[in-house]
């Protein structure tokens, strides 16, 4: 772990460094357009002390943060979701904002971008329920794939490709360093102010080059360009950047996959209750008596039930779903409504572990909240 120094004049990790790490996993660009992920309150340049992870901010969560000397709360649900027209100190949100600021507590939220990320909320839920090698049920909302094409002398091909790969170009599914190269002839005429790496100025030169092509997500463009230019030998680099209609296979919503072996529905119900720590389930009965293929969408995922049916799932599990949507699937697909909180809380230990592994031996505590933030209570 490297330490960082900036205007505070001391050597320590900053909140912004943790944000950079989190956004390498769940980039804000992967969020739905209506969402508001990112830093909600606080100074990204503040030193990072202790971290509290929760699904949302409540008064008890803030008290827990204060008691544990936390200066950053990470939430799944954005603390500030809709634009504020005013900060009324007598309102619930205004009161919380003041308390957070007075106690120097920053808030960062990763919402639908965390749903859409590799090993995000729904993938984690599917794995917890026994799905083997789950894949996304639907692609992300946006088509943010870009392709960079750069012309490189063969002698520097590997250096440029490796540099762009280090900046996250060339990732397709579980593969990295994906690229395509095709040979060709490049030409140039340099004036008296140039110092060409190959050939001479004042002469029309022809150079054997490789046309190198790599994919990357749009939000990686500055880093990919910087890495490419740093590794490229030319004074002036010829390159193109294209917007693509491809969906990025590394992101998506919901999850689907096969169970290791068929399981009777009553056994699946019991397994869900045990692994999610809940007692009540809402059930819409479909035709299946046993389950081999299972689809899930954490939180409010009713819109993905049709896709689950299309892809051969016998059961679809989500947190909550509209009554009118439930009616559509009676006798067609077994739908299990397990609660918004229960189906999303599964990400908290994963989030905690990822940050602890990133911190390694740094003196920063990562605390998974002990507060039950679910406002619903169930009478059994």
N, C-alpha and C positions, 0 to 999 in steps of 0.2 A: 504494500500500500504506500502510495506516495503522499507526502504532505504538501499542502499548497499555502502560498503566502500572497496576500493582497493588502488593500489599504488599511486594514486593521493593525498592521505591523506585527502580527503574531503568526506562528506556524500552526495551522490546524485545518481540518476539513471544514468546508462551508456547505450551507444548505444547497447551493447551486450545484455542487459536485454530486450530491446524492440525486438531485433532480436529473442531471445528465445521465446518470446510471439508470434511473427508473425509465427515462424516456428512450433509452436504447432498447428496452424491453417492451414498453407500452407507449409508443410515440403519440403525442396529441393528434397528429395528422390522421391516425387511424380511427378517431372518434367520429360518431355521427355528427352531422352538421348542426343539429340542434343542441349539442352538448356544450359543456363549459369546463373541460378539464384544465389542469395546470395549477400554478401557484395562486391561491385564493387570497391569502393574507400573509404579509411578512416581507422580510428583506432577504433576497437570495444570497447576498454576500455575508450574512450573519454566520458566525461560527456554528457548527453543528454539534449539539450536545447530546441529548437523548431524544428518542423517536417513539411515538405512540401510534399504533395502527388500529383503525376502527372503520366500520362501514360508514359511519356518519358522526357528525358533531352533535352532542347533547350537553346539557349542563353537567351531568355526571362525568362525561368524558373529559370535559375541560378541567373539572376538579381532579380527576385522575391524572391528567397531564401536569397540573400544578404540583400535586403531591409527589410526583416522580421526577420533578425538575426537567420536564420535557420542553424543548423549544421548537419542535416540529411535530404536528399531527398529520398523518397520512390517512385520507379517507377515500372510500370508493365512491360514495355519493357526493357530488360537489356541494360544498358548503354554500357557495354562491352560484345558484343555477340560473336564475332569471336576473336580468339587469336591475339594480337597485335605483329607484328614483330619489330616495333619500335614506339617511341613516337616523331613524327615530330611536333615541336611546331608551324609550319606553316600550319599544317593540321587542319581541323575542330575538329576532336576528340582530337588531341594534345592540341589545344588551350583551349578546354573545361576542359580537365584534369588539366591543369595548373591553370586555374581560380578556379576550385573547391578546389584544394589543397591549393592554396594561401589564400583562404577564409575559410579554415578549415571546408569544407562541405563534409560530407560522403555521399555515394550513396549506397543504397541497393535496389535490384530488386527481385520481385516475379513474375515470368512469367507463364509458363505452370503449375507450381505447384499451382499457384493461380487460374488458369483455372480449375484444377482438384480437388480443395479443396471443402469441404462442404461449402455451401453458397459462392462459388466462382463466377467467372465472368458469366458463362453461366446460372447457377442456378439463380443468381440475375437477369439476363436479362429475363429469363422465368417468374419469379415472377412479375417483373415490367410489363410484357405484359399480366398478368392475369392468368397464368397457376397455377392451384391448385396443391400443393404438387408435384412439379417437381422432377423427378429422372434423374440420369445420362443416357445419350443416349448410351454411350459405356463405357466399363471398362477402367481403367488406362492402360498405355503402359506395365508396368512391373508387374510381379507377385512377390510382395515383402512380402507376408504374411509369417510369421513364427509361429511355435507352440512350446511353452515351456512345457515340462513335468517334474515335480519335485515330489519327494517322501517325504511326510510330515507325521509326527505322527498326529493322529486325534486331539490331544489336541491343535495343533497349525495350523490346517487347515485354520480356518477363518482369523487368523492374516496374514498368508502368502498370501492367496487369496486377502485380502484387500490391502496388501502392493503392490502386483503386479498390481492390478486394479488401484491404485493411480499413478502408473507409466505408465498407458495407455495400459495395457494388458487387454484382455477380452472385447474389444469394437467391436460389430458387428451391423452395421447400427445405429439405435437409442437406442440400448441396451448397457449397461455397465455391468461389473462384470460377464461376461459370462464365464463359466468354466464347466468342467466335472471332477468328482472325482470317482474313483473306488478303493475298498479296496483290500489289498494284504498283503503279508508278506515280510518284508525286513530282510536281514541278515548282520551281520558284526562281525569281529574279530578285536578288538583293541589291539595294542601292548602297551608296558609299557609307551610310551609317550602320550597316549591318555587319554581323560577325557570324556567318553561318557555320554550323557544326560540321557539315559536310559540304564539299564543293567550294566555290568561290563567289564572292560578290561581284556584281557587274556582268554576270554570265547566266544565261538561262540554263539552269541545272535540272537534271532528271535523276530522281532518287528512288530506289526500291524501298517501299514502305509496306507495312501491314496495317490493314483496316481492322481495328480492334473494336468489338462491340460488347457492351455489358449492360445489364438491367440494374436498376436501383429504385428505391422509393423516393418520391419527390422531395421529401424533407431532408434527404441526405445530399442534395445537390451541392451545397457549398463545400462540404467536406470532400466529396468525390472530385470536384474540380480542383480543389487545393492540392489534394494528394496526387492527382494526375499531372498537374503542372509542375509540382516539385520534382517528380521523377522523370519528366520528359526532358530530353536534351535540347530541344529547339528553343530559340528566343521567342518565336511566335508559334503557338500551337494551333493547328487546324483541328477543330472538333465540332460535332453537332450534338444537340440534345433533342430527343423526340418525346412527345407525349403519346402514350399507348392506350389502347382500349382493353388491354389485358387486366384481369384482376390479379392482385398480389396473393399468391397461394399461401404465403406465410401468415396471413391474417384472415379473420372471418368471424361469424357469429354462430352461436349454438355449437353442438357437437353431436356426432353420431358414430356408432361402431358396433361391433359384435361382442357379446359376452363370451367367456371361455367355453361355456356349455349352456344349453337351454335351462331356464329356471322357471318353475311354476309361478304364476302371478302372486299367490299368497306369500311365497317365500321372498319374492322381490319387494313386496310391500313391507315385510318385516325387516328386510335388509336396509331399505331406505330409512325407515324410522330409526333403526339402530345407528347407522352411519351419519345421519344428519342430526341425531339427538332430538328427535321430535316424536310426538305421540299421535298427532292427527294428520290424516291425509285426505284430500279431496279426490274422488275417483270418478271419471267418466268411463264406463265400461265399453270396451271394444270386443272384437270377435276372438282375440287370442287368449288361449289358456296358459300358454308358456311363452317365454320371451327369449329370443336369440339376438335380436337387433334392437338396440336402445338408442333413443335420441333425447337430448336434453337442451334446455336453454335456461340459464340461471336468471333470477329476477322476473321481469315481466316479459315473457317470451312467447305469448300465444300466437303471434303472427307467423311463427316458424312451424306450427303444427302441420300445415299443408306440405311443407318441404319434407318433414319427417315421414309423412305418409308416402310421398312420392319415392323416397329413398329406401322404402321397405322396412321402416321401423314398426314393430308391433306396439311399442309403448313410447310415449313422449312425456317427459317430466319437465315441469317448469315451476316457477314460484307463484305466479298468479296469472289469471286469464279471464277475459270478459265472459260473462254469462252467455251472451249471444254467440260468441265464438265456440264455447263449449258445446252448445246445442248442435253445431254443425258436424261434430265428430262422434256423436253417440252411435254405437253399433258399427263404427268404421275404424276407430283407433282408440286404444286405451290411453287416456290422459290422466296423469297424476299431478295434482296441484299440491306442492309441498311447502309453500310459503316463500315469500320474497326474501326474507331474512335468512332462512335456513339454507336456501340454495345459493346465496351469495357469500355467506359467512365462511364458506369453505376456502376462500382465497386468502383469508387472513394469515393462517400458518405458512402458506406458500410464500406470501409477500414477506413475512417476517424472516423466514429462512434465507430467501434470496438476499435480503439486505445484510443479514448477519454474515453470510458468506462473502459478500462484497467488502464489508468492514474488516473482516479477518480479526486482527488483534487490536483494532483501534478502541480506545476507551469510550465508546458510545453504546449505550444500552438501546436495544430494540424491544419494545414492549407490545405484546398483543393485548388489546383492551380486555379487561375482565368485566366490563359493563355490558349488560344485556340491553342493547339499544332497540330491540324489536318492540314497538309500541303495542303489538297485538298479544293478547293472552288468550289461550284456548282452554275451554272447559270441557273435560273429557267425561 
